[in-house]
Amino acid sequence: MKRYFGFILPIVLAACVQTPAGSDGRQAQQTQKRASAHTELGSAYYGAGQYDIALQELKEALAADPDYVPALNQIALVHLALGQTRDAQTKFERALRLEPNNPSVNNNYGMLLCQQGNEKEAMRYFNNALADPLYKTPELAYINAGVCARMKGDDAQAEQYLTKALAMMPDQPQALYNLAEVAYRKGNLQKARSLITRQLQVSIPSADSLWLAARIESRLGDQTALSSYGAQLNRRFPNAPQTRAFNEGRFQ
């Protein structure tokens, strides 16, 4: 059962851009303010899971300024959340044409490419994001790069990226989970146990994380811990394939 604990989907905040003085400058400033305001609203609705309203707000932002990169970046994320991959790709690529070195867009586009199975090309965009010393959230690109490296079967590279993410955010759930998976696959069971225990302490348990914890305890021979994780799987996720595998004793 090959599963991954997801990519980081950020909320993009609108950026401020300096505009020239004079009547043209004032008009440009007002246009950008409208685009910025609608982008911030769209980001808030996206964060709340209200994708239809987010899409409306971001379309308003782009109607005010079709070249406003924060709006293009954010609407692409909304399209991804709605399963509209082609629309997302179009918006990301337009944003990159306008700002090829934008770290947030590079990170998000890399995430999309990796989801499409183009892991090698995706890594180039993650590294582009990480090359920007002013990138405010490099841990997001490190986590996404680590998840993508796992998807292409490179656990050594995944471990490097995820360790860097964890150094920046010691309680980041995705980094903890994926590092625990890498440690488990390498046979470093005590490290895997420590990482997944931390992950379960700082986030709501998922079927994936409980299943990994159960597999670790199965190999370590701790029947008490194994039973506890099995009980949680059955209570929280009775119909999940991980729960079915646990109940059938398929731990490998």
C-alpha positions, 0 to 999 in steps of 0.5 A, spaced: 500 500 500 503 505 497 501 512 500 503 519 501 501 524 506 500 530 501 503 536 499 503 543 502 497 547 499 499 554 501 494 560 502 497 566 497 497 573 500 496 579 496 503 582 495 504 590 495 507 593 488 510 600 488 506 604 482 508 611 479 506 618 481 501 622 477 494 620 474 496 614 471 500 612 477 494 613 481 489 609 477 494 603 477 494 604 484 487 603 485 487 598 480 492 594 484 488 595 490 482 592 487 486 586 485 489 585 492 483 586 496 479 581 492 485 576 492 485 577 500 478 575 500 479 569 495 485 567 499 481 567 506 475 563 502 480 558 500 483 557 507 476 556 509 474 551 504 469 555 500 472 554 493 466 557 489 466 564 493 474 564 493 473 563 485 468 568 484 473 573 488 479 571 484 476 572 478 474 579 480 481 580 482 484 578 475 478 582 472 481 588 475 488 586 473 489 580 469 497 580 470 496 580 478 501 574 480 498 573 487 491 572 484 494 568 478 497 563 483 491 563 488 486 561 483 491 556 480 490 553 487 483 553 487 482 550 481 487 544 484 482 544 490 476 543 485 480 538 481 481 543 475 488 541 473 488 544 466 486 551 469 490 550 474 496 549 470 494 555 465 494 560 471 501 557 474 504 558 467 502 565 466 504 567 473 511 564 471 511 568 465 510 574 468 515 572 474 519 566 473 523 567 479 517 568 484 518 562 489 511 561 491 509 560 484 515 555 483 513 551 489 506 550 487 507 549 480 512 544 482 507 541 486 502 540 480 508 537 476 509 532 481 502 530 482 502 529 474 508 524 475 513 529 472 517 528 478 524 530 475 521 537 472 518 538 479 524 538 483 527 543 478 521 548 480 522 546 488 529 548 487 528 555 483 523 556 489 529 555 494 534 559 491 530 565 493 534 568 499 528 572 500 522 566 500 518 567 506 516 560 507 522 555 504 519 550 509 513 549 504 518 547 498 522 543 502 516 539 504 513 538 497 520 536 494 521 531 500 514 528 498 516 528 491 522 525 492 519 519 495 514 519 489 520 518 485 523 513 489 529 517 492 528 516 499 535 519 500 534 525 497 527 525 500 530 525 507 535 531 506 529 535 504 524 533 509 530 534 515 531 541 512 524 542 513 523 539 520 529 544 522 525 550 520 518 547 523 520 541 528 512 540 529 510 540 521 506 534 521 507 532 513 515 532 514 514 528 521 510 523 517 514 522 511 521 522 515 517 516 519 516 513 513 523 513 510 526 511 517 521 505 517 523 503 510 530 503 511 529 499 518 530 504 523 524 502 527 526 506 533 527 513 529 520 511 525 517 510 532 519 517 535 517 521 529 510 518 528 509 519 535 511 526 535 506 527 528 500 524 532 501 528 538 501 535 534 496 533 529 489 530 528 491 522 526 489 520 519 488 513 517 495 513 514 499 515 520 495 510 524 497 505 519 504 507 519 504 507 527 501 500 527 506 497 522 512 500 526 509 497 532 508 490 529 515 489 527 517 492 534 513 487 537 509 491 542 502 488 542 499 493 547 501 499 542 499 495 536 492 494 539 491 501 541 493 503 534 488 498 531 482 500 536 483 507 533 483 505 526 477 501 527 474 507 531 476 513 527 476 510 520 472 503 520 471 503 512 478 505 510 483 500 506 488 501 512 483 499 517 481 493 513 489 491 512 490 491 519 484 487 521 486 482 516 493 482 519 497 485 512 502 489 515 507 488 510 
